[in-house]
Amino acid sequence: MDLDVTGVPQLAATGTLPPAATCTDLVADAYAHALRHREGSVADYIPALASADPDAFGLSVIEVDGGVHERGDTRQRFSIQSISKAFVYALLCEAVGHEQALAVVGVNNSGLAFNSVVAIELNDGHPMNPMVNAGALATTALVPAADAAERWSIIHDGLSRFAGRELSVDEAVYRSETQTNHRNAAIAQLLTSYGRIREDPAEVVDVYTRQCSLLVDAHDLAVMAATLADGGVNPVTGARVVTADVARDTLAVMAASGLYENSGEWLFEVGLPGKSGVAGGLVSVAPGKAGIAAYAPPLDAAGNSVRGQIATAYLSRALGLNIFASAPSPSWKDAR
């Protein structure tokens, strides 16, 4: 999609953000820039999501030192959906380690839709990465626990620690997804047939559905993203949620696959690890600097928030966040 950043200067990435007042002004500019876009459609394949207000829009940037810059509907709650995948993967890596997570779940982009069954068959039952549904189901199943109830408790507690507050389940969304998640049930059964899921597949799908139904707002998501930006330490609570190594691994997978089949274009244009959800949430991480989150329900064809992408692309350029953007060193310029 056109991220509408023509004319927005691309600043080179540095180790710091601009002064707080400048950040606040640029968040307001990014919000106004994206607000004029009305492309996309609200997700309706989950009936409870179809009633979302298409005009709702919030944008939040939270620095690793706790500084907050926000605009719009940043406290309007919605279900986290697939954004949970990134943070549950971090919890898994914390629990079982880098090598096991890599071997069982994988890190490579499938190049196909987030709920593809074909991708599993083409790759001999391997779920490929934790950002698609197959990989997310395998990730949830691998979280060490005695039973499904304990597994849900671990995931619920972990995502709440990322957010810095106790999250609750949107029961209406949970019921709606439970009644319509036949494809996820089929994916879980297929993974079980390949030996990738060794727990009861129906229980795995239920826990996964609950994690996707957790209520968050753009502020919560920015805190969660800032926790990854700060090497696993929550900038609000000061508590370590995961190790710095786990935060690094999670950001690498988000960069490769966080926006599904559009992940390559996202990395090319925006240059930040990101993750989207079909309720309209979008998180991005500027390592060592800040977490960015947007909420805007209308989605593009791949299931990514249109306004969220445009606002984040604006901020990436205006704040110098693109991890690939650099400039010649002063010594080199002087030598010329």
C-alpha positions in Angstrom: 0.0 0.0 0.0 1.0 3.6 -0.4 2.3 4.8 3.0 2.1 8.4 1.9 5.5 9.6 3.2 6.5 11.5 0.1 7.9 14.9 1.3 8.5 13.7 4.8 12.3 14.0 5.3 14.1 10.8 6.2 16.3 11.5 9.2 19.2 9.2 9.9 18.8 6.9 12.9 20.8 8.0 16.0 21.0 6.7 19.5 18.5 9.2 20.9 15.1 10.7 20.1 14.6 14.4 19.6 13.6 16.6 22.6 10.2 15.7 24.2 8.4 18.8 22.9 9.6 17.9 19.3 8.4 14.3 19.8 5.0 15.5 21.0 4.6 17.8 18.0 5.6 15.1 15.5 3.2 12.6 17.0 0.5 15.3 16.5 1.7 15.8 12.9 1.7 12.0 12.2 -1.8 11.7 13.6 -3.2 14.5 11.4 -1.4 13.1 8.4 -2.9 9.7 8.8 -6.3 10.9 9.9 -7.2 12.1 6.3 -6.9 8.5 5.0 -10.1 6.5 4.9 -9.0 3.4 3.0 -9.5 -0.1 4.3 -12.3 -2.1 5.8 -13.1 -3.2 9.4 -12.6 -6.9 9.9 -15.9 -8.8 9.9 -14.9 -12.5 9.7 -15.0 -12.4 13.5 -18.6 -11.0 14.1 -17.7 -9.1 17.3 -15.1 -7.1 15.5 -17.5 -5.9 12.8 -19.1 -3.3 15.0 -15.8 -1.3 15.6 -16.0 2.4 14.9 -14.1 2.9 11.6 -13.3 6.5 12.7 -11.6 5.5 15.9 -7.9 6.4 15.8 -5.2 6.6 18.5 -1.5 7.0 18.3 0.9 6.5 21.2 4.7 6.7 21.6 6.3 5.8 24.9 10.0 6.2 25.4 12.3 3.8 27.2 12.6 6.3 30.0 8.8 6.5 30.4 8.1 9.6 28.4 4.7 9.6 26.8 3.5 11.3 23.6 -0.1 10.6 22.5 -2.9 11.8 20.3 -6.5 10.7 19.7 -8.3 7.6 21.1 -5.3 6.1 22.9 -7.5 4.8 25.8 -10.2 3.1 23.7 -10.0 -0.6 24.4 -10.0 -3.3 21.8 -8.9 -6.9 21.6 -5.2 -7.5 21.1 -5.7 -10.3 18.5 -2.5 -11.3 16.6 -0.3 -8.7 18.4 -0.4 -11.2 21.3 1.7 -13.6 19.1 4.9 -11.5 19.5 4.7 -11.3 23.2 3.7 -14.9 23.8 6.7 -15.9 21.6 8.9 -13.8 24.0 7.4 -15.6 27.0 8.1 -19.0 25.2 11.7 -18.0 24.4 12.2 -16.9 28.1 10.9 -20.3 29.2 12.5 -22.8 26.8 15.4 -20.8 25.2 16.5 -19.7 21.8 17.4 -23.0 20.3 14.2 -24.9 21.1 12.0 -22.0 20.0 13.9 -21.8 16.7 13.7 -25.5 16.1 10.0 -26.0 16.7 8.4 -22.8 15.7 10.9 -21.3 13.2 11.6 -17.7 12.1 11.2 -17.7 8.3 8.4 -15.7 6.5 5.9 -18.1 4.8 5.0 -15.5 2.2 1.4 -16.6 2.5 -1.7 -15.4 4.4 -1.6 -15.4 8.2 -4.2 -18.3 8.4 -2.8 -20.4 5.5 -3.1 -24.1 5.6 -1.1 -24.5 2.4 2.0 -23.1 4.0 2.0 -25.9 6.6 1.7 -28.6 3.9 4.4 -27.0 1.7 6.8 -27.0 4.6 6.3 -30.6 5.8 4.2 -29.6 8.8 6.6 -26.8 10.0 4.7 -23.7 11.2 7.5 -21.5 9.8 7.2 -18.5 12.2 5.3 -17.4 15.3 3.6 -14.5 13.7 1.2 -16.6 11.5 -1.6 -18.6 13.1 0.1 -22.0 12.7 3.3 -20.8 14.4 1.3 -18.9 17.1 -0.7 -22.1 17.9 2.6 -24.0 18.2 4.0 -21.3 20.4 1.0 -21.3 22.7 1.2 -25.1 22.9 4.9 -25.1 23.8 4.6 -22.7 26.8 5.6 -25.1 29.7 2.6 -25.9 31.9 0.9 -28.9 33.6 -2.4 -28.3 31.9 -4.4 -25.7 29.8 -5.5 -23.8 32.9 -1.9 -23.2 34.0 -0.8 -22.4 30.5 -3.5 -19.7 30.2 -2.4 -18.3 33.6 1.2 -18.1 32.6 0.3 -16.3 29.3 -2.2 -14.0 31.0 0.2 -13.0 33.7 3.1 -12.5 31.2 1.1 -10.3 28.8 -0.1 -8.3 31.8 3.5 -7.7 32.9 4.4 -6.5 29.5 1.5 -4.0 29.7 2.2 -3.0 33.2 -1.4 -3.7 34.4 -3.6 -6.7 34.7 -5.4 -7.3 31.4 -8.9 -8.8 31.1 -10.6 -10.8 28.4 -13.3 -9.4 26.2 -15.8 -12.1 26.8 -18.0 -11.1 23.8 -15.0 -11.3 21.4 -13.9 -14.6 23.0 -17.4 -16.1 22.5 -17.6 -14.8 18.9 -14.2 -16.2 18.0 -14.9 -19.5 19.7 -18.0 -19.9 17.5 -16.1 -19.1 14.2 -12.5 -20.3 14.6 -13.0 -23.5 12.6 -9.9 -22.7 10.5 -7.7 -22.4 13.6 -9.1 -25.7 14.9 -8.2 -27.3 11.5 -4.7 -25.8 11.6 -4.2 -27.2 15.2 -5.3 -30.6 14.1 -3.0 -30.5 11.1 0.0 -29.5 13.3 -0.9 -32.3 15.7 -0.8 -34.8 12.8 2.7 -33.6 12.1 3.8 -33.9 15.7 4.2 -30.1 16.1 1.5 -29.9 18.8 1.6 -32.5 21.5 -1.1 -31.1 23.7 -4.9 -31.4 23.2 -5.4 -29.3 20.0 -8.8 -28.1 21.2 -7.4 -26.9 24.4 -4.5 -25.1 22.6 -7.0 -23.3 20.3 -9.0 -22.3 23.4 -6.0 -20.8 25.1 -4.9 -19.1 21.9 -8.4 -17.6 21.5 -8.4 -16.3 25.0 -5.0 -14.6 24.5 -6.3 -12.9 21.3 -9.3 -11.7 23.2 -7.4 -9.7 25.8 -8.5 -6.1 26.0 -5.8 -3.4 25.4 -5.6 0.2 24.2 -3.0 2.0 22.2 -1.2 3.2 25.4 -1.0 -0.4 26.7 0.5 -1.6 23.4 3.0 1.2 23.4 4.1 0.2 26.9 4.5 -3.4 25.7 6.5 -2.3 22.7 8.7 0.0 24.8 9.4 -3.0 27.1 10.9 -4.8 24.1 12.7 -1.5 23.1 14.3 -1.4 26.5 15.8 -4.9 26.5 12.8 -6.5 28.3 12.4 -3.9 31.1 8.9 -2.3 31.4 9.5 1.5 31.4 6.4 2.1 33.6 6.8 -0.5 36.3 10.6 -0.9 36.1 10.2 -4.7 36.2 12.2 -7.0 34.0 9.7 -9.0 31.9 12.1 -10.9 29.7 15.9 -10.9 29.1 17.6 -8.6 26.7 18.4 -11.7 24.5 14.8 -12.7 24.3 13.8 -9.1 23.4 16.3 -9.2 20.6 15.0 -12.5 19.3 11.4 -11.3 19.4 12.2 -8.1 17.5 14.1 -10.1 14.8 11.0 -12.3 14.2 8.7 -9.2 14.2 10.9 -7.6 11.6 10.8 -10.7 9.3 7.1 -11.6 9.6 5.1 -9.2 11.7 3.0 -7.7 8.9 2.4 -11.1 7.2 2.9 -11.1 3.5 3.6 -7.4 3.5 6.5 -7.7 6.0 9.2 -7.1 3.4 7.6 -4.0 2.1 7.0 -2.7 5.6 10.7 -3.2 6.5 11.8 -1.6 3.3 9.6 1.5 3.7 9.5 1.8 7.5 12.5 0.0 8.8 11.1 -1.1 12.2 10.0 -4.4 13.8 6.2 -4.4 13.9 3.2 -6.5 14.6 -0.4 -6.0 13.5 -3.8 -7.3 14.8 -7.1 -7.5 12.9 -8.9 -5.5 15.5 -6.9 -2.5 14.3 -3.9 -2.4 16.6 -0.4 -2.0 15.3 2.8 -1.9 17.4 6.3 -1.0 16.3 9.6 -0.9 18.2 12.6 1.4 17.9 15.2 -0.5 19.8 16.7 1.5 22.6 14.4 4.4 22.0 10.6 3.8 22.1 7.6 1.8 21.5 4.9 3.0 19.0 1.3 1.9 18.9 -1.7 2.8 16.8 -5.3 1.9 16.9 -7.4 2.3 13.7 -9.8 -0.5 12.7 -9.9 -0.2 8.9 -7.5 -2.8 7.5 -5.7 -3.4 4.2 -6.1 -6.6 2.3 -3.4 -8.3 4.4 -5.1 -7.4 7.7 -2.9 -4.5 8.7 -4.3 -1.1 10.0 -4.1 1.5 7.2 -3.9 4.6 9.4 -1.6 2.8 11.8 0.9 2.0 9.0 0.8 5.5 7.6 1.2 7.2 11.0 4.1 4.9 11.9 5.8 5.4 8.6 5.6 9.2 9.2 7.2 8.9 12.6 9.9 6.5 11.4 11.1 9.1 9.0 10.4 12.3 11.1 12.0 10.9 14.3 14.9 9.1 12.6 13.8 5.6 13.8 14.4 3.5 10.7 17.1 1.0 11.8 18.6 1.0 8.4 18.9 4.8 7.9 22.4 6.2 8.4 24.6 9.0 7.3 28.3 9.3 6.6 30.3 9.9 9.8 31.6 13.5 10.3 35.2 12.3 9.9 34.5 10.8 6.5 32.7 14.0 5.3 35.6 16.1 6.6 38.1 13.9 4.7 36.2 14.5 1.5 
